[in-house]
Amino acid sequence: MVTNTPQLSRALRHTTTAPVRIVHLGLGAFHRSHQAWYTQHSRDGAEWGIAAFTGRRPDAADALAEQDGLYTLIERSGQEDSFEMIGSIVEAVDGADVGRLCELVSAKETAVITLTITEAAYGLASDGRFDAGSPAVADDLARLRDAGAGGTEAPTTPLGRLVLALGARRDAGAGPLAVVSCDNLPGNGEVARHAVLGMAEAWDAGVAAWIGQNVSFVSTSVDRITPRTTPADLAKVEESCGYRDNSPVVAEPFRNWVLSGDFPAGRPRWEDAGAVVVDDIEPYENRKLWLLNGAHSLLAYAGQLRGHTTVSEALNDRLCQEAMELFWDEAAAHLSGEDLHVPEYREALRERFGNSRIAHHLSQIAADGTTKLRMRALPVLAAERAQGRSGAGSALMLAAWIDYLAREHEPQDPQASALHVANRLDGQERVAALLSLVSPQLSDNPQVVSLVAGLCGAFAAEATLTSHRPQKISGRNS
């Protein structure tokens, strides 16, 4: 459609650009609704420009570059929309431009590298350790060696690109900096440390030693529901703001950011925008990973089995809601500390999930199940069984995932090929094979396999989950 509405740009909005001091890997909607928003709202945000690199494809960078990095954040409550122009991203770059990444990371002015590369990109094996033998890692190690020898083959994964760029910073003598993981992983700072050092040690011991001495790895808990942007959202921005924006982002009003770690070269004053800096982040991580992300995964699988497409639709389904509350009861039993305010957090989640104006698609949440369930279901299941209870609420999440895989023949998952093979089996053998891809400990426990198998089919028809309320079990199994 031809329109005379001007395109969003810095020239149009008369905004200036801050110097690049933050490099981000994983340019996407969540980063733009969260870390970029916090940076803009920091008191010193005008001194902290972000250069953001895409992951697999250049599309987001190409679109954002047309607008000089500017975009509109649509804050969508249950009643209305509000609009804000975000300008903290001053450079949007194709992730394949590894030369530009190395140049920016090597600059002394760069103090922080933030990551939203998804859980699967850290190269974790099913036991939670860094998997140096995975095909993607092996391929990138070959490319790192080629690049180090003066070749033209650059790494293709975020992890390989980051290690190469940190090696360039060492060579430039640019000094220490902080790497800040903003992915939904427990201890994500330590995960990033192990992943980066694992890749570096396999490539260049000198680079690995420099990273160990000069790079801090900050752990975070991040929270803001950010659904996909639709054509209707683009039209809404044009109508309400008077300019065309090809890259608006929609987000709920709620936001939360908890950080723990050192910033040897400084950071923005994110606490001015409401971020919280703590010494011990684990309780906050667990609250978010279990209550929000765990409930999201459960609703994603159970809701789609029940014919729903969004979180708000699934929450209105009595069976899905009851399953969520059952899981929450289990998780809450292992969340301690008055500062967590668990009852209030649960109530806030019910309100957030019920916001029907935020079309958070279940199919989007369902991706990468083998990685996500390892973080969201397993800790609660293990804790429940260690205290002599069945863990049925956590097992329901696994059962819903297994039923979902029976109808989703091409799931988006880092272990998609192995899932396809396991799906060909029948009965408890199939259940055990699928559970082994989440964790070998699950499939090695016949009681857990039997529990999950018995819960399969729970969302296929109208039923009650009262029979699955936590019961004592004999022994203490994990």
C-alpha positions as CSV (number, residue, x, y, z in Angstrom):
1,M,0.0,0.0,0.0
2,V,1.4,3.4,-1.0
3,T,1.4,5.9,1.9
4,N,2.7,9.5,2.3
5,T,3.5,8.9,6.0
6,P,7.2,9.5,6.7
7,Q,9.5,6.6,7.6
8,L,10.9,6.6,11.2
9,S,14.5,7.8,11.3
10,R,16.8,9.8,13.4
11,A,16.6,12.7,10.9
12,L,12.8,12.6,11.3
13,R,12.9,12.5,15.0
14,H,15.9,14.8,15.5
15,T,17.6,12.4,17.9
16,T,21.4,12.0,18.5
17,T,23.3,8.8,18.8
18,A,25.2,7.6,21.8
19,P,28.7,6.2,21.5
20,V,28.8,2.3,21.3
21,R,29.7,1.0,24.7
22,I,27.5,-2.1,24.7
23,V,27.6,-4.9,22.2
24,H,24.6,-7.2,22.0
25,L,24.4,-10.7,20.4
26,G,20.9,-11.9,19.6
27,L,19.0,-8.9,18.2
28,G,15.3,-9.6,18.5
29,A,12.1,-8.4,20.0
30,F,12.9,-9.4,23.6
31,H,16.2,-7.5,23.7
32,R,14.5,-4.4,22.3
33,S,11.7,-4.6,24.8
34,H,14.0,-5.3,27.8
35,Q,17.7,-4.5,27.9
36,A,17.4,-1.7,25.3
37,W,14.5,-0.2,27.2
38,Y,16.4,-0.3,30.5
39,T,19.4,1.4,28.9
40,Q,17.3,4.2,27.5
41,H,15.7,4.8,30.8
42,S,18.9,4.8,32.8
43,R,20.0,8.3,34.0
44,D,23.2,8.0,32.0
45,G,21.7,6.1,29.0
46,A,22.7,8.8,26.6
47,E,26.3,7.7,27.1
48,W,25.7,4.0,26.4
49,G,24.9,3.2,22.8
50,I,24.2,-0.4,21.8
51,A,25.5,-2.2,18.7
52,A,23.2,-5.2,18.3
53,F,24.0,-8.2,16.1
54,T,21.4,-10.7,14.7
55,G,21.7,-14.4,15.1
56,R,20.8,-16.7,12.2
57,R,19.4,-14.2,9.7
58,P,20.1,-10.5,8.9
59,D,16.5,-9.5,8.5
60,A,16.0,-7.7,11.8
61,A,19.3,-5.8,11.4
62,D,18.5,-4.8,7.8
63,A,15.0,-3.5,8.8
64,L,16.2,-1.6,11.8
65,A,19.2,-0.1,10.0
66,E,16.8,1.5,7.6
67,Q,15.5,3.5,10.6
68,D,19.0,4.3,12.1
69,G,18.2,1.8,14.9
70,L,15.0,3.6,16.0
71,Y,11.8,1.7,16.7
72,T,8.6,2.0,18.6
73,L,7.8,0.1,21.8
74,I,4.0,-0.6,22.1
75,E,3.3,-1.2,25.7
76,R,0.0,-3.1,25.7
77,S,-2.1,-3.4,28.9
78,G,-5.4,-5.1,29.1
79,Q,-7.1,-1.8,28.4
80,E,-5.0,0.3,26.1
81,D,-1.7,0.8,24.2
82,S,1.0,3.4,24.8
83,F,3.8,4.2,22.4
84,E,7.5,5.1,23.1
85,M,10.3,5.6,20.6
86,I,13.5,3.7,21.7
87,G,16.8,5.0,20.5
88,S,19.4,3.2,22.6
89,I,20.3,0.8,19.7
90,V,22.6,3.0,17.6
91,E,23.9,0.2,15.2
92,A,22.0,-2.9,14.0
93,V,24.3,-5.4,12.3
94,D,24.0,-8.7,10.5
95,G,25.5,-11.3,12.8
96,A,27.5,-12.7,9.9
97,D,29.6,-9.5,9.9
98,V,32.1,-11.0,12.3
99,G,34.7,-8.4,11.2
100,R,32.5,-5.6,12.6
101,L,31.9,-7.6,15.8
102,C,35.6,-8.1,16.4
103,E,36.2,-4.4,15.7
104,L,33.6,-3.3,18.2
105,V,34.5,-5.8,20.9
106,S,38.2,-4.8,20.5
107,A,37.4,-1.1,21.1
108,K,38.4,0.1,24.6
109,E,35.2,2.0,24.9
110,T,33.2,-1.2,24.8
111,A,32.5,-2.3,28.4
112,V,29.6,-4.7,28.3
113,I,28.5,-7.6,26.0
114,T,24.9,-8.8,26.5
115,L,23.5,-12.0,25.2
116,T,20.0,-13.2,24.2
117,I,21.1,-16.2,22.1
118,T,18.5,-18.7,23.4
119,E,19.1,-21.5,25.8
120,A,20.1,-24.0,23.0
121,A,23.0,-21.8,21.8
122,Y,25.2,-22.4,24.8
123,G,26.0,-25.9,23.6
124,L,24.7,-27.7,26.7
125,A,24.5,-31.5,26.6
126,S,21.6,-33.3,28.3
127,D,23.6,-33.5,31.5
128,G,24.0,-29.7,31.5
129,R,27.7,-29.7,30.6
130,F,29.2,-27.9,27.6
131,D,29.2,-30.3,24.7
132,A,32.5,-29.7,22.8
133,G,31.7,-32.7,20.5
134,S,28.5,-31.4,19.1
135,P,28.5,-30.9,15.3
136,A,27.9,-27.1,15.6
137,V,30.7,-26.7,18.0
138,A,33.1,-28.9,16.0
139,D,32.3,-27.0,12.9
140,D,32.9,-23.6,14.6
141,L,36.2,-24.8,16.1
142,A,37.4,-25.6,12.6
143,R,36.3,-22.1,11.5
144,L,38.1,-20.5,14.5
145,R,41.3,-22.3,13.6
146,D,40.9,-21.2,10.0
147,A,40.3,-17.6,11.0
148,G,43.2,-17.7,13.5
149,A,45.5,-18.9,10.6
150,G,44.4,-16.0,8.5
151,G,41.7,-17.8,6.6
152,T,38.3,-16.4,5.6
153,E,36.1,-19.0,7.3
154,A,34.5,-17.2,10.2
155,P,32.4,-18.9,13.0
156,T,28.7,-19.2,12.4
157,T,27.3,-19.6,15.9
158,P,27.0,-16.8,18.5
159,L,29.3,-18.7,20.8
160,G,32.0,-19.1,18.2
161,R,31.7,-15.5,17.1
162,L,31.9,-14.3,20.7
163,V,35.1,-16.3,21.4
164,L,36.7,-15.0,18.2
165,A,35.8,-11.4,19.2
166,L,37.2,-11.8,22.7
167,G,40.4,-13.1,21.2
168,A,40.6,-9.9,19.1
169,R,40.1,-7.8,22.2
170,R,43.0,-9.6,23.9
171,D,45.2,-8.9,20.9
172,A,44.1,-5.2,20.9
173,G,45.0,-4.9,24.6
174,A,41.6,-3.2,25.3
175,G,41.3,-4.5,28.8
176,P,38.6,-6.3,30.8
177,L,34.8,-6.2,30.3
178,A,31.6,-8.0,31.4
179,V,29.6,-10.6,29.5
180,V,25.9,-10.5,30.6
181,S,23.7,-13.5,29.7
182,C,20.0,-12.6,29.5
183,D,18.8,-16.0,28.5
184,N,16.4,-18.2,30.6
185,L,18.9,-20.5,32.2
186,P,19.6,-21.1,35.9
187,G,23.0,-19.6,36.7
188,N,23.2,-18.2,33.2
189,G,26.4,-16.3,34.0
190,E,28.1,-19.5,34.9
191,V,26.7,-21.3,31.9
192,A,28.1,-18.5,29.7
193,R,31.4,-18.8,31.4
194,H,31.7,-22.5,30.9
195,A,30.5,-22.3,27.3
196,V,32.9,-19.5,26.4
197,L,35.9,-21.0,28.2
198,G,35.0,-24.4,26.8
199,M,35.1,-23.1,23.2
200,A,38.2,-21.0,23.8
201,E,40.2,-23.8,25.5
202,A,39.5,-26.1,22.5
203,W,40.7,-23.4,20.2
204,D,43.5,-21.3,21.8
205,A,44.8,-21.8,25.4
206,G,46.2,-18.3,25.4
207,V,42.8,-16.8,24.6
208,A,41.1,-19.0,27.2
209,A,43.6,-17.8,29.9
210,W,43.0,-14.2,29.0
211,I,39.2,-14.6,29.2
212,G,39.5,-16.3,32.6
213,Q,41.5,-13.3,33.9
214,N,39.8,-10.4,32.2
215,V,36.1,-11.2,31.5
216,S,33.5,-11.3,34.2
217,F,30.3,-13.2,33.6
218,V,27.2,-11.7,35.1
219,S,24.1,-13.7,35.9
220,T,20.6,-12.2,35.4
221,S,16.9,-13.0,35.7
222,V,14.9,-11.3,33.0
223,D,11.2,-11.0,32.6
224,R,8.9,-9.2,30.1
225,I,6.4,-11.0,27.9
226,T,7.1,-9.9,24.3
227,P,4.9,-11.5,21.6
228,R,5.4,-11.5,17.9
229,T,4.7,-8.2,16.1
230,T,1.8,-8.4,13.6
231,P,0.9,-6.3,10.5
232,A,-1.9,-4.8,12.6
233,D,0.7,-3.5,15.1
234,L,2.5,-1.7,12.2
235,A,-0.7,-0.1,11.1
236,K,-1.5,0.9,14.7
237,V,1.9,2.7,15.0
238,E,1.4,4.6,11.8
239,E,-2.1,5.6,12.8
240,S,-1.2,6.7,16.4
241,C,2.3,8.1,15.9
242,G,2.2,9.6,12.4
243,Y,5.2,7.7,11.0
244,R,5.9,4.3,9.5
245,D,7.9,1.9,11.6
246,N,9.0,-1.4,10.0
247,S,10.2,-2.8,13.4
248,P,7.9,-2.0,16.3
249,V,7.9,-4.2,19.3
250,V,4.9,-5.1,21.5
251,A,5.4,-5.9,25.2
252,E,3.3,-6.1,28.4
253,P,3.6,-3.2,30.9
254,F,5.4,-5.5,33.4
255,R,9.2,-5.8,33.3
256,N,11.9,-7.1,35.7
257,W,15.6,-7.4,35.7
258,V,17.8,-8.8,38.5
259,L,21.6,-8.8,38.0
260,S,24.5,-10.3,40.0
261,G,28.1,-9.9,39.2
262,D,31.0,-7.5,38.5
263,F,31.4,-4.9,35.7
264,P,35.1,-4.2,35.5
265,A,34.7,-1.5,32.8
266,G,31.5,0.0,34.1
267,R,27.8,-0.2,33.1
268,P,24.7,2.0,32.7
269,R,22.7,2.8,35.8
270,W,20.1,0.3,35.0
271,E,18.8,0.5,38.6
272,D,17.4,4.0,37.7
273,A,14.9,2.2,35.5
274,G,14.0,-0.4,38.1
275,A,16.7,-3.1,37.7
276,V,17.8,-4.8,40.9
277,V,21.4,-5.7,41.8
278,V,21.8,-8.6,44.3
279,D,24.5,-10.8,45.7
280,D,22.5,-14.0,45.4
281,I,20.4,-14.3,42.3
282,E,19.5,-18.0,42.5
283,P,16.1,-17.5,44.4
284,Y,15.0,-14.9,41.8
285,E,16.1,-17.2,39.0
286,N,14.2,-20.1,40.3
287,R,11.0,-18.0,40.9
288,K,11.0,-16.8,37.4
289,L,12.1,-20.1,35.7
290,W,9.6,-22.2,37.5
291,L,6.6,-20.0,38.0
292,L,6.6,-18.0,34.8
293,N,8.7,-20.0,32.3
294,G,7.6,-23.4,33.7
295,A,3.9,-22.4,33.5
296,H,4.5,-21.1,30.0
297,S,5.9,-24.4,28.9
298,L,3.0,-26.3,30.5
299,L,0.4,-24.1,28.9
300,A,2.2,-24.2,25.5
301,Y,2.0,-28.0,25.3
302,A,-1.3,-28.6,27.1
303,G,-3.0,-25.6,25.5
304,Q,-2.2,-26.7,22.0
305,L,-3.4,-30.2,22.8
306,R,-6.7,-28.5,23.8
307,G,-6.9,-26.5,20.6
308,H,-5.7,-23.1,21.9
309,T,-3.2,-20.8,20.2
310,T,-2.4,-18.2,22.9
311,V,-1.5,-18.1,26.6
312,S,-4.6,-16.2,27.5
313,E,-6.8,-18.8,25.7
314,A,-5.1,-21.6,27.5
315,L,-5.5,-19.9,30.9
316,N,-9.2,-19.8,30.3
317,D,-9.3,-23.5,30.0
318,R,-10.2,-25.1,33.3
319,L,-8.0,-28.1,32.8
320,C,-4.9,-26.1,31.8
321,Q,-5.4,-23.7,34.7
322,E,-5.7,-26.5,37.2
323,A,-2.5,-28.1,35.9
324,M,-0.7,-24.8,36.1
325,E,-1.8,-24.3,39.7
326,L,-0.8,-27.8,40.6
327,F,2.7,-27.2,39.2
328,W,2.9,-23.9,41.0
329,D,2.0,-25.5,44.3
330,E,4.9,-27.9,43.8
331,A,7.4,-25.2,42.8
332,A,6.3,-22.8,45.6
333,A,7.2,-25.4,48.2
334,H,10.9,-25.0,47.1
335,L,11.0,-21.2,46.9
336,S,12.0,-19.6,50.2
337,G,12.6,-16.1,51.3
338,E,10.2,-13.3,52.1
339,D,11.7,-11.0,49.5
340,L,10.4,-13.3,46.8
341,H,6.7,-12.6,47.6
342,V,5.6,-15.8,45.9
343,P,1.8,-15.4,46.5
344,E,1.9,-11.9,45.1
345,Y,4.1,-13.1,42.2
346,R,1.6,-15.8,41.3
347,E,-1.3,-13.4,41.4
348,A,0.5,-11.0,39.1
349,L,1.3,-13.9,36.7
350,R,-2.4,-14.8,36.5
351,E,-3.2,-11.2,35.5
352,R,-0.3,-11.1,33.0
353,F,-1.2,-14.4,31.4
354,G,-4.9,-13.4,31.2
355,N,-4.1,-10.2,29.2
356,S,-5.9,-11.2,26.0
357,R,-4.5,-8.2,24.2
358,I,-1.0,-9.7,24.4
359,A,-1.2,-12.5,21.8
360,H,1.6,-14.7,23.2
361,H,1.5,-17.6,20.9
362,L,1.9,-21.1,22.4
363,S,3.8,-22.4,19.3
364,Q,6.5,-19.8,20.0
365,I,6.9,-20.9,23.6
366,A,6.9,-24.6,22.6
367,A,10.2,-24.5,20.7
368,D,13.4,-26.1,22.1
369,G,11.6,-28.3,24.6
370,T,14.5,-30.6,25.4
371,T,16.5,-27.6,26.6
372,K,13.7,-25.7,28.3
373,L,12.2,-28.6,30.2
374,R,15.6,-29.4,31.6
375,M,15.5,-26.0,33.4
376,R,11.8,-25.7,34.1
377,A,10.4,-29.1,35.0
378,L,13.3,-31.2,36.2
379,P,14.4,-29.2,39.3
380,V,10.9,-29.1,40.7
381,L,10.3,-32.8,39.9
382,A,13.6,-33.8,41.6
383,A,12.9,-31.6,44.7
384,E,9.4,-33.1,45.1
385,R,10.6,-36.7,44.8
386,A,13.5,-36.0,47.2
387,Q,10.9,-35.0,49.8
388,G,8.9,-38.2,49.2
389,R,6.2,-36.8,46.9
390,S,5.3,-37.9,43.4
391,G,6.0,-34.7,41.5
392,A,2.9,-35.2,39.4
393,G,2.5,-31.5,38.7
394,S,6.0,-31.4,37.1
395,A,5.5,-34.7,35.4
396,L,2.3,-33.4,33.8
397,M,4.5,-30.8,32.0
398,L,6.6,-33.7,30.6
399,A,3.6,-35.7,29.7
400,A,2.0,-32.8,27.8
401,W,5.2,-32.3,25.9
402,I,5.3,-36.0,24.9
403,D,1.7,-35.9,23.8
404,Y,2.4,-32.7,21.8
405,L,5.3,-34.4,20.0
406,A,2.9,-37.2,18.9
407,R,1.1,-34.6,16.7
408,E,4.0,-32.2,16.0
409,H,6.1,-34.2,13.6
410,E,8.7,-31.4,12.9
411,P,9.3,-29.7,16.3
412,Q,11.7,-26.8,16.5
413,D,14.3,-28.3,18.8
414,P,18.1,-28.7,18.9
415,Q,17.6,-32.5,19.1
416,A,14.9,-32.7,16.4
417,S,16.5,-35.7,14.6
418,A,16.7,-37.7,17.9
419,L,13.1,-36.7,18.7
420,H,12.0,-38.0,15.3
421,V,13.6,-41.4,16.0
422,A,12.2,-41.7,19.6
423,N,8.7,-40.8,18.3
424,R,8.6,-44.0,16.3
425,L,8.6,-46.1,19.4
426,D,5.5,-47.1,21.3
427,G,4.2,-47.1,24.9
428,Q,6.6,-46.7,27.8
429,E,9.6,-47.3,25.5
430,R,8.7,-44.2,23.6
431,V,8.2,-42.2,26.8
432,A,11.6,-43.4,28.2
433,A,13.4,-42.5,24.9
434,L,11.9,-39.0,24.8
435,L,12.7,-38.4,28.5
436,S,16.3,-39.4,27.9
437,L,16.7,-36.5,25.5
438,V,15.8,-34.1,28.3
439,S,17.9,-36.0,30.9
440,P,19.2,-39.5,31.1
441,Q,18.4,-39.6,34.8
442,L,14.7,-39.4,33.9
443,S,14.7,-42.4,31.6
444,D,16.9,-44.4,34.1
445,N,14.2,-44.1,36.8
446,P,11.4,-46.6,36.0
447,Q,9.1,-44.9,38.6
448,V,9.4,-41.6,36.8
449,V,8.9,-43.2,33.4
450,S,5.8,-44.9,34.7
451,L,4.5,-41.7,36.3
452,V,4.9,-39.7,33.1
453,A,3.5,-42.4,30.9
454,G,0.4,-42.6,33.2
455,L,-0.2,-38.9,32.8
456,C,0.0,-39.0,29.0
457,G,-3.4,-38.3,27.6
458,A,-4.4,-36.1,30.5
459,F,-5.3,-33.1,28.2
460,A,-7.0,-35.1,25.4
461,A,-10.5,-34.8,26.8
462,E,-12.5,-33.3,29.6
463,A,-11.1,-34.7,32.9
464,T,-10.2,-33.7,36.4
465,L,-6.7,-33.5,37.7
466,T,-7.6,-33.9,41.4
467,S,-6.4,-37.5,41.3
468,H,-2.9,-36.2,40.5
469,R,-2.6,-34.0,43.6
470,P,0.9,-34.6,45.3
471,Q,1.0,-37.9,47.1
472,K,3.7,-39.5,49.3
473,I,5.7,-42.1,47.5
474,S,7.8,-44.9,48.9
475,G,11.5,-44.2,49.1
476,R,13.2,-41.1,48.0
477,N,13.7,-41.1,44.3
478,S,15.0,-38.4,42.0
